[in-house]
Amino acid sequence: MVATAEDMAQVLRAALAPTQLEVLDESAAHAGHAGAGPQPYGTHFRVRIASPQFTGLSRVAQHRLVYDPLRQMITQGVHAIAIEVLPPVHPAATPSSLQAPPSQSS
């Protein structure tokens, strides 16, 4: 099974209830490098994540919380995950461009 960014995002949402999450498949940029698969996807990912579960933890502990639920994907061919832990964001402080547009009443 080849992992996708959406598969990874679903696993992380279920495990960490993130307030922010972005998963990027950067495999194409690593073609020909160690760990690259035959397809230009599914081996190298970047995860940008904020979660209340990270509060008070060291960077190593935060990264373990990200890696642990992804362990099965790693054993199935994910070669690299670059993790960027973002500062927590309160929903009220989220920029309007990232919020869902208000519903319009007719």
ABEGO torsion letter per residue (X at the ends): XBBBAAAAAAAAAAAAGBABBBBBBAAAAABGBBGBBABABGABBBBBBBBAAABGBBAAAAAAAAAAAAAAAAAAGBABBBBBBBBBBBAAABBAAABBBBBBBX
